[in-house]
Amino acid sequence: MSGDRRAPVRVGLLGFGTIGTGVAKVLERSADVIGERLGHPLRLVRIADLDTTRDRGIDVSGIRFDSDGGALVADPEVDIVVELIGGTDVARRFVLQAIANGKHVVTANKALLAAHGREVFDAAERKGVDVAFEASVGGGIPILRALREGLAANRILSLHGIINGTTNYILCEMERTGAAFETVLARAQSLGYAELDPSFDIDGIDAAHKLTLLASMAFGAELTSKEVPAEGIRGITPTEFESAGEFGYRIKLLGIAKWRPSESGERIEARVHPTLVPATSLLAKVDGAMNAIAVHGDAVGPTLFYGAGAGEMPTASAVVADLMEIAREIRRGRAGRVAPLSYLPEALRPKPLVPLGEIEARAYLRFTALDRPGVLAKITKLLGDDGIGIESVIQKGRGRGGESVPVVMLTDIAREESIRRALQGIDSLAEVTAPTCLIRIEEDL
């Protein structure tokens, strides 16, 4: 790149799908304000995508556009490579090639970083280049920059995040309409909120990838998404929403991470699952496909970051913000102003996760049982045998002709392994006709 401080910083774009198109639009529409904030242009000079014929609704004349990603990451006319192709295999290869060629990298690929982040960040440190990834969590919400810089003086005590818009939309629609999961999922697919194969979202995998990055940055933990327990929303029924409302809660798929110090050493919690949250909490009021992350720091106290967690322009906003940050570093002649995972690489270390069985919390339980005398007594005895107290009980309707009815309970605080053990016995009762639904409750929001 030219030594002229007014010369443009040049960008190469790998992947010209929805988000890539948004990046091109932002760079074009906001060229003036970007130049005024940087003091020099930020220019898209090359694009690589397998589909070179589809009209994206943006003029790419004057931009080299072909299908050769390998040539793009090696091009000496490209200063920063933006990786937006997704997945982990091809993306990993291109990102590592770009770094080896001395290119800075911006990516929105949480799956790549959750699985191979240490390899990518180590390679970037050796080459003296930056890897920025704000768009990988929360779309347009600047949550990673907040953890890295704005909250840097804090020990982070906890994170609670609605970090998947698809599942939040489905849960909100099920609550609003009373429709079954499959019906609302089909509606979400028709509207483009859910993929044809929605497993990545509705089984909690996407949220686990994002939580891996959040927990790594919050606690300085070496962590991969394979270590994070994740449960999805497939088993949630309309009964859950009706009952949760009666108890004063709403249901959200949360990514939860907490710092757990003890005399025996520091551990962390990291888990993704459906959760009952108090209806009065700020997270409970996050509707539709929006995202929100509540962060509690020891100095700042509780904070909340809210906004669009996906979509063409919100995500492109975060990508271009990363481009601008790196462009400033290029002009200063030095990369790595702030460690990408907030903690210095030598400070990152493996930290044991608290097993799910050791989590202590109140729980929502929905049994499906025959409406016969003595059944409730059997259930409560099995819970009591494991030291689990009952706070509230609601039976939904009356069973006629031998029909089963839902019985909903809220427990007192109990260890999860005790609840699971009791449920094994309860579900084996002849009068219990379906597996029990367990949803954890989070109060401190």
C-alpha positions, 0 to 999 in steps of 0.5 A: 500500500502506498505511504500516502496517508490520504491513499485508500485502504483497500478491501477484498470481499470473500463472499457476495451473498446477503451480508457481502452485498450489505457491506458493499452498499455501506461502503458505497453509501457511507463513503463520505462519512467514512472518509471524514472519520478516517481521513482517507477512503476505504475502498472495495477493490475486489470480490470473490464469489462462486456466483458471478452472474446474479444481480445484487442490486449494486453497481460493481463496475470498477471492482474486480469480481471473479470466483477466485478466492485464492487469488484474492487473499494473495492479491498485493492490491488488497490490504484487508480481507473480509471473510463472509463465506461461512462454514469452517473448512474453506473459510479457515483455509482462506483466512489462514492464507490471508494472514500468511500473506500479511493481510488483516482479516474481518469476519462474521464467522462465529462457527469458525472462531468458536472451533478454530479461534486459537489457531487463527489468532495465534497465526495473526499474532505471529504475522503482526496483523489484526483479526476483527469479528464484531459481526459474529455476535449480535449483528449490529450490536457492538457487544464485543467492542464493549467487552474488549474496551468499554468494560475492560476495567471490570471483572465480568460476573455474568452474561445473559444473552438472547443471541439467536433471532430465529428462536426468539421470533419463534418463541414470541409467536408461540406465546402470542398466538398459542400455536404449536412449535411446528406451525410457527416454525413453518411460518418463520421459514416462509418469512425468511426468519428460519432456514429450510434446515433450521437445526443450527438455530432451533437446537441452540448450536448457533447460540453456543458458537456465539456464547463461546466467543462471549465467554472467552472475552468475558473471562479470558477462557480458552473455550470451544463450542463443543464444550458448551452444553446446548439445548434447543426449543423443539420440546416447548409447547403452548402449555409452557407459555400459558403456565409461565405467564401465570407464574409471572415469567416469559420463555427465552432461549438464553446463552448464559455465562457466569464467573464462579470463583471458589477456594478450590479455584476459578471455574465458569458456567457456560450453557445454552437452553430455554429459560424462564425469565421474570416478565418484569426483566428487560430481557423478557421484553425483547421481542421478535427477531431482536437480540439483547445481551445483559452484562454484569460487571463488578464496577459498572453493575448491570448493563444491557446491549440491544439491537438487530442481531442479524440481517443484511444492513445491521451485520454489514454495519458491524463489518464496516466498523471493523474495517474502519478500526483496522484501517486506522491501525494500518495508518498508524503502522501498528496492529494489535492495539487491543487483544482480539479476545480482550485478554492478552494471548498469554493470559488466556487459559483453559478454565473448567466449566461447572457441570450442568449437574452442579447448577443450582436453580429453581426449575419449571417442570411439566408432567403429563400424567393420568388424572387419578387419585394419588398420582400427584402424591407419587410425583411429589414423594419422588421429588422430596426423596431427592430433597426438592421442594415444591413452590407452586403446582397447577393442574391444567384441566381434568382428564376424562375417560382415562386421558392425561393432563398437564401438571405444572410445578415450580420447584425451590432451588435445587441441584440439577443432578437431583432434579434429573435423578428424580425425573428418571423415577417420575417418568418411569411411573405407569401414570406418567405418559410422556417425558417431563419438560424441564425448563430452568429459571433465571431470577437475577436479571 
